Amino acid sequence: MNINERKLDDVTVLDIDGRFVLGADRQFGHLVDDHIEAGGRKLIVNLEKVGYMDSSGLGELIAGHLAMEQVNGRIKLLHLNGRLSNLLITTKLITVFETFDSESAAISSFTPDQKTKLGI
């Protein structure tokens, strides 16, 4: 799994490419931890190039969500393919994560009201 990190103003986008599976997933966790330590509170995870995610990859997404929630931050998911959408629906995590089909929509979803709640 490869992860490319991009900054768009105060939003960080993680572009993930490859299989999000046991052994490769801790890289994601380290990036989320680094994002939080740097004061980041807005994170978009682009899953467009993720062909497969196992339970440990899903666990890392959940751990990232919980870590961001503890600091009043948010993770939003971008470009879920059919398989990943079905996985989130089956596990009922679709109600936990906000998902988007366009990067601009994901970025603009961090509304001014939400920025106030995040202390920004």
C-alpha positions as CSV (number, residue, x, y, z in Angstrom):
1,M,0.0,0.0,0.0
2,N,1.2,3.5,-0.9
3,I,-0.1,6.7,0.7
4,N,0.4,10.1,-0.8
5,E,-0.3,13.0,1.5
6,R,-1.6,16.3,0.1
7,K,-2.5,19.6,1.8
8,L,-5.3,21.8,0.5
9,D,-5.4,24.8,2.8
10,D,-6.3,23.4,6.2
11,V,-7.5,20.0,4.9
12,T,-5.2,17.0,4.5
13,V,-6.0,14.4,1.8
14,L,-4.5,10.9,2.0
15,D,-4.5,9.2,-1.4
16,I,-4.3,5.5,-0.8
17,D,-3.2,3.1,-3.5
18,G,-3.2,-0.7,-3.1
19,R,-4.5,-3.2,-0.7
20,F,-5.5,-1.9,2.7
21,V,-4.7,-5.1,4.6
22,L,-3.0,-6.6,7.7
23,G,0.7,-5.5,7.8
24,A,0.3,-2.5,5.5
25,D,-2.3,-0.7,7.5
26,R,-0.2,0.7,10.4
27,Q,1.3,3.2,7.9
28,F,-2.2,4.8,7.8
29,G,-2.4,4.9,11.6
30,H,1.0,6.6,11.8
31,L,-0.1,9.3,9.3
32,V,-3.3,9.9,11.2
33,D,-1.3,10.2,14.5
34,D,1.1,12.6,12.8
35,H,-1.8,14.7,11.4
36,I,-3.3,15.0,14.9
37,E,0.1,15.9,16.5
38,A,0.6,18.6,13.9
39,G,-2.8,20.1,14.9
40,G,-4.7,18.9,11.9
41,R,-8.4,18.3,12.5
42,K,-9.7,17.8,8.9
43,L,-8.7,14.7,7.0
44,I,-10.0,13.2,3.8
45,V,-9.1,9.6,2.9
46,N,-9.2,9.0,-0.8
47,L,-9.9,5.3,-1.4
48,E,-10.3,5.4,-5.2
49,K,-7.3,3.2,-5.8
50,V,-8.0,0.7,-3.0
51,G,-9.1,-2.6,-4.6
52,Y,-9.4,-4.5,-1.4
53,M,-9.6,-3.9,2.4
54,D,-9.6,-6.5,5.0
55,S,-10.8,-6.3,8.6
56,S,-7.5,-4.9,9.9
57,G,-7.7,-2.1,7.3
58,L,-11.3,-1.4,8.4
59,G,-10.1,-1.4,12.0
60,E,-7.4,1.2,11.2
61,L,-10.1,3.4,9.6
62,I,-12.2,3.1,12.8
63,A,-9.2,3.8,15.0
64,G,-8.4,6.9,12.9
65,H,-12.0,8.0,13.2
66,L,-11.9,7.6,17.0
67,A,-8.6,9.3,17.4
68,M,-9.8,12.3,15.3
69,E,-13.1,12.4,17.2
70,Q,-11.1,12.7,20.5
71,V,-9.6,15.9,19.3
72,N,-12.8,17.2,17.8
73,G,-11.5,16.4,14.3
74,R,-13.2,14.6,11.4
75,I,-12.3,11.9,8.8
76,K,-14.3,11.9,5.6
77,L,-14.0,9.1,3.0
78,L,-13.7,9.8,-0.7
79,H,-14.3,7.7,-3.8
80,L,-15.5,4.4,-2.3
81,N,-15.8,1.7,-5.0
82,G,-18.7,-0.7,-4.9
83,R,-16.8,-3.3,-2.8
84,L,-15.8,-0.8,-0.2
85,S,-19.3,0.7,-0.1
86,N,-20.8,-2.7,0.4
87,L,-18.3,-3.4,3.2
88,L,-19.3,-0.2,5.0
89,I,-23.0,-0.9,4.5
90,T,-22.7,-4.5,5.7
91,T,-20.8,-3.5,8.8
92,K,-23.1,-0.5,9.3
93,L,-20.1,1.8,9.4
94,I,-21.7,3.8,6.6
95,T,-23.6,5.6,9.4
96,V,-20.3,6.5,11.0
97,F,-18.3,7.9,8.1
98,E,-19.3,10.7,5.8
99,T,-18.6,9.5,2.2
100,F,-18.2,11.6,-0.9
101,D,-17.8,11.1,-4.7
102,S,-16.0,14.4,-5.3
103,E,-13.0,15.9,-3.6
104,S,-14.5,19.5,-3.7
105,A,-17.7,18.3,-2.0
106,A,-15.7,16.6,0.7
107,I,-13.6,19.7,1.3
108,S,-16.6,22.0,1.4
109,S,-18.4,19.7,3.8
110,F,-16.1,21.1,6.5
111,T,-18.6,24.0,6.9
112,P,-18.1,27.2,8.9
113,D,-20.3,25.9,11.6
114,Q,-18.2,22.7,11.8
115,K,-15.0,24.9,11.9
116,T,-16.4,26.7,14.9
117,K,-17.1,23.4,16.7
118,L,-13.6,22.2,15.9
119,G,-12.2,25.3,17.5
120,I,-10.8,26.7,14.3
